[in-house]
Amino acid sequence: HQELKDKLQAAKEKVLRLHKQKRMWFEKMMRAVRCSINNVEELDCIEAEEAEEE
């Protein structure tokens, strides 16, 4: 019984993690579209430059 609870909890945590990751990628891609950026590498470079400025 406890083993099933542990597996269920692990699955819930994984789903939450995946939702957060999906939201992060969605926001990242929307920003890329707004800035007319064509690839993830270019977006990563821009984000790294902005992080250095902060």
TIRO-2110 file (N, C-alpha, C; in Angstrom, 1 decimal):
// TIRO-2110
0.8, -1.2, 0.0, N, 1, A
0.0, 0.0, 0.0, CA, 1, A
0.9, 1.3, 0.0, C, 1, A
1.9, 1.3, 0.8, N, 2, A
2.8, 2.5, 0.9, CA, 2, A
3.6, 2.6, -0.4, C, 2, A
3.9, 1.5, -1.0, N, 3, A
4.7, 1.5, -2.2, CA, 3, A
3.9, 2.2, -3.3, C, 3, A
2.6, 1.9, -3.4, N, 4, A
1.7, 2.5, -4.4, CA, 4, A
1.6, 4.0, -4.1, C, 4, A
1.5, 4.4, -2.8, N, 5, A
1.4, 5.9, -2.5, CA, 5, A
2.7, 6.6, -2.9, C, 5, A
3.8, 5.9, -2.7, N, 6, A
5.1, 6.5, -3.1, CA, 6, A
5.2, 6.7, -4.6, C, 6, A
4.8, 5.7, -5.3, N, 7, A
4.8, 5.7, -6.8, CA, 7, A
3.8, 6.8, -7.3, C, 7, A
2.7, 6.9, -6.7, N, 8, A
1.7, 8.0, -7.1, CA, 8, A
2.3, 9.4, -6.8, C, 8, A
3.0, 9.5, -5.6, N, 9, A
3.6, 10.8, -5.3, CA, 9, A
4.7, 11.2, -6.3, C, 9, A
5.5, 10.2, -6.6, N, 10, A
6.6, 10.4, -7.6, CA, 10, A
6.0, 10.8, -9.0, C, 10, A
4.9, 10.2, -9.4, N, 11, A
4.3, 10.5, -10.6, CA, 11, A
3.7, 11.9, -10.6, C, 11, A
3.1, 12.3, -9.5, N, 12, A
2.6, 13.7, -9.4, CA, 12, A
3.7, 14.7, -9.5, C, 12, A
4.8, 14.4, -8.8, N, 13, A
5.9, 15.3, -8.8, CA, 13, A
6.5, 15.5, -10.2, C, 13, A
6.5, 14.4, -11.0, N, 14, A
7.0, 14.4, -12.3, CA, 14, A
6.1, 15.2, -13.2, C, 14, A
4.8, 15.0, -13.1, N, 15, A
3.8, 15.8, -13.8, CA, 15, A
4.0, 17.3, -13.6, C, 15, A
4.1, 17.7, -12.3, N, 16, A
4.3, 19.1, -12.0, CA, 16, A
5.6, 19.6, -12.6, C, 16, A
6.6, 18.9, -12.5, N, 17, A
7.9, 19.3, -13.1, CA, 17, A
7.8, 19.5, -14.6, C, 17, A
7.0, 18.5, -15.3, N, 18, A
6.8, 18.6, -16.7, CA, 18, A
6.0, 19.8, -17.1, C, 18, A
5.0, 20.1, -16.3, N, 19, A
4.1, 21.3, -16.5, CA, 19, A
5.0, 22.6, -16.4, C, 19, A
5.8, 22.7, -15.4, N, 20, A
6.7, 23.8, -15.3, CA, 20, A
7.6, 24.0, -16.5, C, 20, A
8.2, 22.8, -16.9, N, 21, A
9.1, 22.8, -18.1, CA, 21, A
8.3, 23.3, -19.3, C, 21, A
7.1, 22.8, -19.5, N, 22, A
6.3, 23.1, -20.7, CA, 22, A
6.0, 24.6, -20.7, C, 22, A
5.7, 25.2, -19.5, N, 23, A
5.4, 26.6, -19.4, CA, 23, A
6.6, 27.4, -19.7, C, 23, A
7.8, 27.0, -19.2, N, 24, A
9.1, 27.7, -19.5, CA, 24, A
9.4, 27.7, -21.0, C, 24, A
9.2, 26.6, -21.6, N, 25, A
9.5, 26.5, -23.1, CA, 25, A
8.5, 27.3, -23.8, C, 25, A
7.2, 27.3, -23.4, N, 26, A
6.2, 28.1, -24.1, CA, 26, A
6.6, 29.6, -24.0, C, 26, A
7.0, 30.1, -22.8, N, 27, A
7.3, 31.5, -22.6, CA, 27, A
8.6, 31.8, -23.5, C, 27, A
9.5, 30.9, -23.5, N, 28, A
10.8, 31.1, -24.2, CA, 28, A
10.5, 31.2, -25.7, C, 28, A
9.6, 30.3, -26.2, N, 29, A
9.3, 30.4, -27.7, CA, 29, A
8.5, 31.6, -28.0, C, 29, A
7.6, 32.0, -27.2, N, 30, A
6.8, 33.2, -27.4, CA, 30, A
7.7, 34.4, -27.5, C, 30, A
8.7, 34.5, -26.6, N, 31, A
9.6, 35.6, -26.6, CA, 31, A
10.4, 35.5, -27.9, C, 31, A
10.8, 34.4, -28.3, N, 32, A
11.6, 34.2, -29.6, CA, 32, A
10.8, 34.7, -30.8, C, 32, A
9.5, 34.4, -30.8, N, 33, A
8.6, 34.9, -31.9, CA, 33, A
8.5, 36.4, -31.8, C, 33, A
8.3, 37.0, -30.7, N, 34, A
8.2, 38.4, -30.5, CA, 34, A
9.4, 39.1, -31.0, C, 34, A
10.6, 38.5, -30.8, N, 35, A
11.9, 39.1, -31.1, CA, 35, A
12.4, 38.7, -32.5, C, 35, A
11.6, 37.9, -33.2, N, 36, A
12.0, 37.4, -34.5, CA, 36, A
13.2, 36.6, -34.5, C, 36, A
13.4, 35.8, -33.4, N, 37, A
14.5, 34.9, -33.3, CA, 37, A
14.2, 33.6, -33.9, C, 37, A
15.1, 33.0, -34.7, N, 38, A
14.8, 31.8, -35.4, CA, 38, A
15.3, 30.5, -34.8, C, 38, A
16.1, 30.6, -33.8, N, 39, A
16.6, 29.3, -33.2, CA, 39, A
16.8, 29.5, -31.7, C, 39, A
16.8, 28.4, -31.0, N, 40, A
17.0, 28.4, -29.6, CA, 40, A
18.4, 28.9, -29.2, C, 40, A
19.4, 28.6, -30.0, N, 41, A
20.8, 29.0, -29.6, CA, 41, A
20.9, 30.5, -29.6, C, 41, A
20.3, 31.2, -30.5, N, 42, A
20.3, 32.6, -30.6, CA, 42, A
19.6, 33.2, -29.3, C, 42, A
18.4, 32.6, -29.0, N, 43, A
17.7, 33.1, -27.8, CA, 43, A
18.5, 32.8, -26.5, C, 43, A
19.2, 31.7, -26.5, N, 44, A
20.0, 31.4, -25.3, CA, 44, A
21.1, 32.5, -25.2, C, 44, A
21.7, 32.8, -26.3, N, 45, A
22.8, 33.9, -26.3, CA, 45, A
22.3, 35.2, -25.8, C, 45, A
21.1, 35.6, -26.2, N, 46, A
20.5, 36.8, -25.8, CA, 46, A
20.2, 36.8, -24.3, C, 46, A
19.6, 35.7, -23.9, N, 47, A
19.3, 35.5, -22.4, CA, 47, A
20.6, 35.6, -21.6, C, 47, A
21.6, 35.0, -22.1, N, 48, A
22.9, 35.0, -21.3, CA, 48, A
23.5, 36.4, -21.2, C, 48, A
23.4, 37.1, -22.3, N, 49, A
23.9, 38.5, -22.3, CA, 49, A
23.0, 39.3, -21.3, C, 49, A
21.7, 39.1, -21.3, N, 50, A
20.9, 39.9, -20.4, CA, 50, A
21.2, 39.5, -18.9, C, 50, A
21.4, 38.3, -18.7, N, 51, A
21.7, 37.8, -17.3, CA, 51, A
23.0, 38.4, -16.8, C, 51, A
24.0, 38.6, -17.7, N, 52, A
25.3, 39.2, -17.4, CA, 52, A
25.1, 40.7, -17.0, C, 52, A
24.1, 41.4, -17.7, N, 53, A
23.9, 42.8, -17.4, CA, 53, A
23.2, 43.0, -16.1, C, 53, A
22.5, 42.0, -15.5, N, 54, A
21.8, 42.2, -14.3, CA, 54, A
22.7, 42.1, -13.1, C, 54, A
END
